[in-house]
Amino acid sequence: MRLADRPKLIASGENLYRRVERDAASHWTVALSDPAAVYGERITSVGEVVLRRWDPSRSKLAAALSNGWDGPVPNAGQTWLYLGAATGTTASHVADLVGRDGFVFAVEKSVRPFARLLALAERYPNLGPVLADAREPLRYLPLVPPVDGIYLDVAQPDQAEIALANARWFLRPAGAVLVALKTSSMGRGRNAREHLADAVGRLEPALELDTPVPLEPFHRRHFLLAGRPTRALYGTPVTPGRTSKPGPRVARRR
């Protein structure tokens, strides 16, 4: 394909671009860090705007976009709570999306990936790593303000309960919850669709859910669940974990 014939990148949000090539679509975020690349992803530009390719094989949220999902992605100026941030691959793209006027609180409980998350935060002034267990939202309640969205990517059988516990404490009534559901972590004895139905049943009626999005071929037995809070969400807050341990460590910038 000649360079002149290559499909153009088209803005699909303030900090999100899309390119369609043949039957596939790639997505790119406006790079906030310098140097731009975080995990070896492709870098390109539109005019003076530097873009990072959002690899769907490395990010469940990018996989959902590649599979045609058009739900609520983080927007410029918003505050998001990211649960299960690991080393920050997807969190870096979420930080790109919310931009310099937004902020991402990135919760990770394992020390080794958290060390890399801390290093990433040196390049992203709008990324605040929190060393804590997402099952225990009361531990980081003093650190995290009300948020516009929650993104959860944890390999635990109680993924739905973790999402709801955090949403009850932190989510604004007009916000959104995104759950990267890993059905293989929900126990044996059921297939992926049965686990999906179980998770949907747990999340409703506290969330008004969109149609689940399968993430194959990028992530086997994964689905993205997107929902918005209903009045049923804001009952007495509960948490799936204990809150008697010392408070979390946080590294954040404003």
N, C-alpha and C positions, 0 to 999 in steps of 0.2 A: 504494500500500500504506500503510495506517495504521501509525503508529509502534507501536501495541499488537500489530499482526499481524506485525511484522518478526521474522524468525528471530533467536534469541538466539545470542550468542557462547558457545561451550562450551569449557572448558579441555580440551586434549588432551595436555597436558604441564605441567610446573611453570611454564614461561614462554611457552607456546604456546597460542593459542586458535584455534578454528575456527568458521566460520559457513557454513551451507548455505542458499543462496538459489536456488530453482528447481532447475536441474541443475548448478549451479556451486558451488564451495566456495572461500571466501577464508580466508586464514590471517593471524594477527596475533601479534606478539611483544610481550612486556611491555617497555615503553620504559625503558631504563636511563639515557639521556641527558636533559638538560634544557637547552634546549627539546627536545621529543621528536622532531620531524620532522627527517630527514636529507636527503632528496632530493625533498621535496614530497609524500610519501605521506600518506594519510588517517590521522587520529588520532581515536580514540574512547576510551571508558572502560567498565570494568565495576566499579561501585562506585568505590573509590578507586584502582583499577589503571588506569594509562594504557597504551593499546595502539597499536601502529603497524601499519598494513596492509602485508603483505609482498607487494609487487607482482610477480606471476609473469612479467610482460613485462620486468622489470628484473633478475630473479634466477632462475637455473636451478634452484636448490634449491627456491624457492617454486613454480616451474612443476611440478616433480616432485610436490610435495605437492598441488597443484591437480589433477594428473592421477591422483590416487589412491594415490600411493606412500606406504607406511607403514614405511619402513626406519629405520635408526638416525640420528636427528637429534641435534645437540648438546644436552646436558642440563646442568642447573644444577650448578655446581661442577666441571665438566670443563675440561680444557685441550685446545685445538685448534690445529692448524697450518693456516693458510689460505695456499695457493699461488696467486698471481695475483690479489691482492686489489684491484688497480686503485685507484679512489677510495674504496672501502669500502662500496658500497651493500649487498651481501650480507653483508660482514664485520660491518657494524653490527648486522644481525639475528642473526648467529651470536653476537656479543657479548651481545645481549639474552638469547639462549637460555642461555648459560653463566652469566649473572648476575654479581653482584659477587664471588662466591667462585670464579668460573672465570676463564680467561684465554684470549685469542686472539692468537697470533703471526701477523701478517699480512705475508707476503712479497710484495714488488713490486719489479721491476727498473727500471721507467721513472720518471725523475725527476719529470716533470710530474704524473702521477696520485699519485705518492708524496707530493708536497707537500700535496695535498688529504687524503691519508690521515693525514698528520701533524696537520693541523688537526682532523680527526675525532677523533683520539686525545686531543685536549685535552678533549673532551666524554665520552670513554669511558675511564675509568681502567683497564679490563680489556682494552684493545686495544693491542698493541705492534707498531708498524710496523717492518719490517726491509727495508732497501734492499739487495736481493740478487737473484741469478738463481736460480730454483728448480731449475735444472739442476745447481747447485753446492751441495748441502746441506752439504758439509764446511766451507764458508765461514761458515755460521751455526750449526754444531754447538756451539760454546761458548756460544751464546746461548739455544738452545731446549732445554728439558728433554724427557723422555719425555712423549708426548701421548696423549690418549684417542681422538683422531680427526684425520684429515687430509682437507681438502677442497681439490680441485684444479680450477681454472678457468683454463687457459692455452690459447691458440690456437697450438699447436705440433704438428708431425707426430709427435713422440715423447712424447706425453702419457702413455702407459702407462708408459714407462721413467722419466719424471720422478716419477710417483706411486710406483713401486716403489722407486726410489733413496731417496726421502725416507722411505717407510715402513720400509725396512730400518734406517735410522738412528734414527728418532724414535718409531715407533708401538709402543705397549704391546701385548702378546700378546692382550689382550681388547679391543683397539680396533677402529676401523672406518675404512675408506677410501672416500671419495666422490669420483668423477671426473665432472665435467661435460664430457662428450666432445663436441668440436666436429669432426665428421667432415669438414667443408669445409676444415679446416686440415691434413688428413692426406694431401694430395696428390690429383692427378687420376688418371683411369683406372679408378676404382672408384666404385660408388654408395655411399650412406650405409650400407646394410645390410652391404655387403662390408667397409667400413671398421670398422663395429661388430664384426663377427666377427673381424677382425684384431686389434682392441684387446682383445677378450675372450681371444683366444688368447695374447696377450702377458702379460696379467695373471694368467692361470691357468698353473700351479697354485699360485703364490705367494699368491693370494687366493682365498677361497671366495666366488664372486660370486652375488648375487641376480639375478633376471630383470631385464634392462635396461629402463629406463623411457623411452619416447619423450617429448620435451619439446615437441612441436608441440601446439597451434598457436602457442605462445608463442615458441619458438626453433627455427627451421627447421634440420633435419639435426643436431639435438643429441639426446643421450641422457644419462641419469644412470646410472652404474655404481656399485653399492654392494657392498663386499666386506669380509670379515674375514680376518685373516692366518692362514696355515697354517704348518706347520713349515718348508715349503720357502722361505718368505720370508726367514728369518733365516740366510742363508748369508753368504758374504763380501760385505760392503757394496760396492756399485759406484755410480758416479755418471756421468751422461751428460755432465758438463761438467768443465772444468779447475778446479783449486783453488789455483793459484799466485798469483792476484790478491790485492790487499789485502783484509782482512776487510770485512764489510758494516757499514753504519751502522744502528743500532737505536735506536728511541725506545720505551721501555716504562716502565710504572709497576707498582708492586706495592702 
